Amino acid sequence: MEEISKHFLNNNRRHFLKKLSLGIGGLAAASMLDPFSAIVEAPDSPLKGMNLPHFAPKAKRVIYLFQSGGPSQLELFDYKPLLDKMRGQDLPDSVRKGQRLTGMTSGQDSFPLVGSNFTFNQYGESRAWVSDLMPYTAKIVDELCFVKSMHTEAINHDPAITFFQTGSQQAGRPSIGSWMSYGLGSLNDNLPTFTVLLSRGTGRPLAQPLYSRLWGNGFLSSLHQGVQFRSGKDPVLYLKDPEGMSRSERRKMLDHIAELNEKQEKEFGDPEINSRIAQYEMAYRMQTSVPDTMDIEGEPDHIIKMYGAEATVPGTYAANCLLARRLVEKDVRFVQLYHMGWDQHENLPTQIKKQAKDIDQATAALIMDLKQRGLLEDTLVVWGGEFGRTNYSQGTLTETNYGRDHHPKCFTMFMAGGGVKPGFTYGETDDFGYNIVKDPVHVHDLQATMMHLMGVDHTKFTYKHQGRRFRLTDVSGHVVHDLIS
């Protein structure tokens, strides 16, 4: 009886959709031109009435350079000479204020303060502090907008990364790229709106893995999930035709599948069937667009040299940065890079030196390459990890070696282009580099600001699911207007 009831319930929905003139044939035809248009413009679309974008955007595209593991702000950008003077002394209780620690250091008898083993200097007209680990980044500080007062509640990797990417520490919510895809749609009919690139750092090559749910669509249509581009001969899995199948045969097969899907939609009225049709058509078009995008043979030698020798090695951070530029050049809306290996609990001086070398030249090259092509103005570049590192040593402190534990109370990120202030530093931490003393910026504040730059009011951009209206910033977050030019 339950199945019969479900059948008639879906059948009633089918008649309702027909009355609203949402025919599957029209949807399939529209998806061949724009995989989003038919769904977004449907009479029952949740986007109806949102009038997105809410206002003129400063940025059209985003490149998010996520540094997985938590880069140490104290080794890279947040210069604290007091830690050198107090090296080996215990962290005062008046500074720590009983803050929760991870299980990796909570059992330590002491918390010896340790400054950076690397040299800091000020650069550019903005006089931004940068360590000698980042010589290429130091040259472009006047293009960067530093935020030294980021903070989060999460203290362990999985919830912290999930929080940055989805706005919740619990898995299951849509990622920020999926929200952008859902709300703003595609700028290119032949490539995914939201693409993902992964690289593994040399500082700690066996670091924590990343999960595909970090770029998942959550409760949004599967049309908006991130599409991972991989190194190797098959950048997107299952994209190529089976051996022996011609392109015309592939076209016929898709047409027949569409007919079968139409029958299923008529019977069950499942909206995911509409998404599936659009995905099939997108995959068909990607068969030619993806190989063309991945092929860097036509890149001039001076561009390869700008990104560094590893730009020609698929799967490296440098290669992914070059690919990110090629993707936004083709108007991909949201490009997410993840670079693993920033979790230096021990042997930090050696590990972070390798890790910084992985990303320094390519990050600077990407920003300057976008600028020289006129793309930086409307492309927002974001660099940062899920939290920072402690000002005290994890484990034994020696003259040449130390580690740092997770620190969510303050850390540094930077942005460039897309409407943010260049040559600008925002926020300040105390002399111990432990607490924020000026202009705190929460994770939800960063998300709200990114959306604002894309022309979206984060408080109005919602999706109703299971009786509740959800948004990326949940019930908090505010736009940090001081960061916007």
N, C-alpha and C positions, 0 to 999 in steps of 0.2 A: 504493500500500500504506500509505503514511503517513497519508493521509486516512481510510482504512478503520479503521486502528488507533485513530486519534483518535476516530472515531465510536463505536466500541465502548467505548473508555475513558470517554467522556462518558456513554454509555448506562449503564454500570455505576454511575457516580456517581448517575445519575438514580434507579436502583433503590434505591441506598443511602439517598438522601434520602427516597424514598417510604416506606421502612421506618421512617424516623424521623418520619414524619407531617408533613413540611413540604410540604404541597400548595400549589401556586401560587394556587389559588382562595382558600384561607384567608389566604394572604399578602396578596392583593389586597384582600380584605375588611378585614383588619386595618389595612392601610395607609390606608384611607379614614378610620379613626378616629385612628390614630397611625402615621405613616410609619416609625417606628423600632422599634415594639414587636415585630413579627413577626420582624424580622431579629435584634434583640438577644436575643430569647427563643428563637431557633432552637437546637436541640440541639447544632449544630456551631459556634455563635457563639464567637469568641475571647473575648468578654466574660464567658462563663459562668465562674463561680468567682471573678471579680475583686471581687464584692461592692461595686460602686461606688454611691454614694460610700463611701470607706473609713472615714470618720468624719463627724460632723456638720459641715456646711460653715458658714462665717461669711458667705459670699457665694453668691448664686444666679446672679448675672448679672455680666457684665463689659462695660464700655465702655472700649475701648483707643484713646486719642487719640494716634496715632502721628504724630510731627512729622518728616517725611521730609527728609533733607538734613543733619541734625546741628545743632540749635540751639546757639548759643554760651552755655555756662554762665557765662562771664565777663561777659557783657552782661546776663544775666537774674537769676541766683541766687547765684553763687559770687564773693563780693566779695573782691578782692585789692588792697588799697591799696599793697602793695609794688610792684606793676607800674606804678602811677602815678609812684612815686618813681624807679623805674629806667627810665622810658620812654626808648626809643631805645638803651639799652645791650644788648649781645649776651647772649643766653641762655647762662648758664654751662654748660660741658660736664659739670660735676659734677651738674647738675640733669637735663640731657637723658640722660646715661648711654648715649649711642650708640643711642638709640631709632630704629627704622626710620621714615623719612619717606616721604611720597608723592612721586611724580615731579614734582609741582607746586612743591615747595619744596626738594627735595633738592639742587638745583643753585644755591641761593642762596648768596652769599658771606657773608652775615651773617643773624642771626635776631634782629632788634630787638624787645625786649620792649615790649608796649603794654597799658596798662590800658584799662578801659572809658571811653568818652566820655559815659557816662550816670551819673546819680547813684543811689547806693544808700542805703537806710534800713532800719531794723528795724521790724517791724510785729507787732501782736497781742501776746497774752500770751506766745506762744512766742518772740517777738523774732527772727523769721526775717528774713534779709536778702533784699530784693527790689529790683530797680532800678525807676526811674521809667518804664520801658517797659511795666510790667505793673501799672498802678494798681488794676485790678479784682481781679486775683489777690492783690495785697497786702492787700486787705480781708478775704480769706477764709483767710489763712495758718493760722489755728487749726483749720481743717478738713483741712489738708494734712499729708501725711507725706513729707518731702523725703529723697531719697537722693542725697547729694553724692559718693558714692564708687563710682559705676558704672564698670565697665571691660569691655573686649572685646578680642579679638585682631585683628578685622578692621579694616582701615584704609581701604578703599574702599567706596563706597556699596552696590553690588549684593551682595557677600558679607556686608556688615555688616547690611543690612536683612533679607536672607534668614536670617541667623543669629538675629536677634531674633524673626522670625516663625515659623521652623521648627526652630530648634535646631541647624541645620547651615549652614555657609557654602556648601555645594554645593546646587544646586537639586534638587528631587525629593521632599523630605520633606513630610509633612503640616504644615499651618500650625497654630498654637496654637488658633485657633478651631475647626479641624477636629478636633483632638484632644478639645477640650471637647465638641463635638457628638457625636463617637463614644462617648466615655466616659459622658457624663451625659445625653444625649438631649435631647428637646424639652420645653419648658414650655408651648408653644402649638402647637396642631395646625393652625393656619391661616396661620402665617408661618414662614419658614425659621429654623432654630436658630442660624444663623451668617450675619449680614448685613454688607455692606461698603459704605462711603460714601467718596467721593473728593472733595477740593477742591484748588484750585490757589491758592497764596499770591500776594499782590501784591508781595512783596519781591523775588522772582525768578520771575516767571511762566513763564519758559522753562526751568525746572529739569528735572532728570532725570525721565524717565517712570517709572511703576510698572507692574509686570507682574502679570497675573492669577494667576500661579503663587504669588505671595506669600500668596494666600488659597486656594490649591489644596488638594485632599484627598490628594495624594501617592499612597501605596500603600493608603490607606483607601478604602472605598466612596465613589463619587462623590456619594452621598447627603449627605456631610459637607463638601462644598466650600462656600466662601462664596458667597453670592448678592449680586451687586452691585446696589445701588439707584442709579439715575442720575437726574440732573435732566432735566426735559423731560416731554413728555406720556406717554412710555412708561418708567416707572421701572425695570421689569424687562423686558428684551428678550423678545419672542416670547410674552408672557403673554396678550395679548388674543386673542380669537377672530378668525379671518379675516373680512373683510367679508362680510356675508350669512349668516354662520353663527349660529344661535341657541344658547342655553345648553343646551337639550335635545338639539340635534344634536351639540353638543360632548360631552355625556354619552354618547350612543350611540357616537360615534367612539372615545372612550376605552375603552368596553366592548369594542368590536371589536379595538382595538389590544391590549388585555389578553389577548384570546383568541389573537391571533397570537403574543404574547410567551409565552403559556403553552405553545404548540406548540414554540417555540424552546427554552424552558427544559427541556421534556421531552426534546428531542433532544440538547441540548448541555450542560445543567446549569450554565450560566454565571451566577454569583451577581450579576453586574452587571445581569442582566435583572430580578432582584428589585428592585434599586435604581431601575431605570428606571420600573417600575410605580409605586413609591412617589413618584417625582418627578412623574410625570404627575398623580397624584392631588393632590399638594401644589400644583402649578401651578393645577389646577382650583379649589381652595379659595382660593388667593391672588388669583384674579380679583376677588373682592369685598373681601378683607382688605387688600390692598396699597393700592388707591385710598383706602380709609377711613383708613389709617395716614398716607398722604402728605398728606391734606387738612388743612391747618392753619387753615382758615377759622373753626373753632370755638374757636381759642385766644384767650383774653382779651387785650385790649390791653396790660395790665400785664405779661403774660408775654412778648409780642413785644418790648415795650420793654426788658425785662430782658435778653434775648438780643442786642438791638441791631437797627438798621434792616435789616441784611443778612439777618436771620432770615427775611424774606419773599422773598428772592432764591434760588431753587432752585440747588443746587450749591455755595453758599458754605459756609465753615466754620460760620458761625452757623446757617444753615439745617440743616446736618447735625447740629449739636449738639442743636437742637430736635427733629429727627427721631429722634436717638438716644434722647432721653428718651421719646418716644412709643413707640418700639420696645420698650424695656425695661419700659415701663408695660404693654405687652401680653405681657410675659414672654418676649421674645426672649433667648436664652441669652447670645450673644456678639455684640456690635456693635463693628465695627472701623472707625474713621475714619482716613483718611490725609490729611494736609495737606502739600502739597509746597511747596518754595521756601526751605528753611532753609540753603541751601548758599552762605554768604557768603564767597567767596574774595577778593572785592574790593568796594570801596564798601560795606563792612559797616554803618557808621553809618546810612546812608540806607536800605539794604535791610532791615535787621533792625527798624527802626522801623515800617516798613509791615507786616512779617511778624508782629510782636508785636501790632500793632493788629488784625490779622485774627482772632487767637485769644483775646486776653486777656479781653474782656468775655464772650464766649460760653462759654468754659471755666468761668469763675467762675459764670455764670448756670446752666449745666448742673448743677454741683455743688450749688448752693443750691436749684435747682428740685427736684432729686432729694430733697434733705433735707426741704423743706417738704411733699413728698408722702409721706414715710415710706419712700422707696425707697433712700436712700443707705446705710442700715444694712446692706442685703444686696445692694447693687450696688457692685462694685469699679470705680473709675475710675483709669485709668493714663495718665499723660502723659509723653512723652519721645521722643527720636529714637534713631538708630543709633550715634552717637558724639558727642563734643564737638568743641571747636575749640581750636587752639593758643594759647598765651600770647604768641606772637611774631607779628609782622606778615608776611603773605604779600605779596610785592611791596613797593612803596615806601611807607614810613611818612611821613605828613605830620601837621600839627597837627589836621587835621579828617578825615583819611581813612586807612583801613587795611583789610586783609582778614585772615582767619584760615583756616588749613588744617585738615584733619581731625585729630582727636586722640582716639585710642581709650583712652588710659591713665587718664583720669578725666573724668567728666561727671555732670550732674545730671538726675534724673527726680523726679517726684512722683506720689503716689497719694492717693486719698481714699475713704472709706467702706469697705464690704465687709470690715470686721474689722481694718483697719490703724489704727495709733495716730494720732489727730489732733493737730495742733500739735506735731509731732515732727520733728527733723532728725537724720539718721543719716549717719555717715561724715564724713571730713574730708580735705581735700587740703592740700598744702604751701603756703607763702606765695607761691610762684610760680604756683600753680594748675596744676601740671604732673604731679605724682605724688600718689598716695594715701598718706596717713600713718596713717589709722585706719579700721578696719572696711570693707574692700573688699567690693563686691558685684558678682559676675560675672553675665553675661547668664543663664547657667543657674541661678544662685541666684535671680534675679528670677522666672524661669519656674517654678522649684520652689516658690517662695513663693506665686505666683499660684495654682498648682494646689492647694497646701495650703489656701488660703483657700476654695477651691471644694470642699474635702472629699476631695481626691485625693492619695494618696501617690505622688509622681512616680517613686519607685524600683520600685513595684509595677505601675504602669500602663504596660503594654507591648503591642506588636503584633508577631507573628512574620511576617517577610517574607523570602523567599529564604534561609531557614535561619537567620536571625538575629533576635533579639528587639530591637526598636527602642523607644525612648521619646523624648519631647520633649527631655529633658535629656541624652540620649545616655548617657555613663557618668560624668557628674559632676553638680555642682549640689547645694546644700544649702539647706534652708529657713532664712530669716533670721528667727528667732523674735522678735528684738528689735523688728521692725517690726509685730508683731501685737499687738493690744490684748487 
